[in-house]
């Protein structure tokens, strides 16, 4: 009976470790995506400004 309880506890600990690893990887990916989004937004803003400057020079 004790061995059976130990097996269940072992599975639970393994699942918690796997879950923690998945959460850690997800947080890393989210952080990287946020950084990439900020950089992309800056590039788009700069390009839009350049385009509007060129349009205003045409007029």
N, C-alpha and C positions, 0 to 999 in steps of 0.2 A: 504494500500500500504506500509506503514512504517512497519507494522507487518511482511509482506512478506519479505522485505529486511532484517529485523532483523533475521528471521529464516535462511535465506541463510548465513548470517554472522556467526550465531551460528554454523552451520554445518561446515563452513570453519575453525573456531577456533578449533572445536573438532577434525577435520581431521589433523590440524597442530600439535595439542598436541599428537595425536596418532602417527603421523609420527615421531615426536621428540622422543617419547618413543621407537619406533622401532629402530631408528638410535642409540640411547643410548645403547640399548641391543646389537645391532650388534657390536658396538665399544667394549663393554665389552667382547663379545665372541671372537672377533678378537684378542684383547690383550691377552686373556687367551690362545688362540691357538698359538700365537707367543711365549709365554713363554713356553708352553708345547713342541713346536717344538725345541726350543733352548736346553731344558733339554734332550729331546730325542736324539738330534744330539750329545750332549756331551756323553751320555751313549753309543751310537753306536761307536763313536770315541774311547772311552776307551776300549770297547770290541774288536774292530778291532785291536787295539794296542796289547792287551793281546794275541789275536790269533796269530798275526804275531810274537810276542815274543816266543810263544810256538813252532811255526813252525821253527823259527831260532834255537831253542835249539835242535830240532830233527836232524838237519843237522849236 
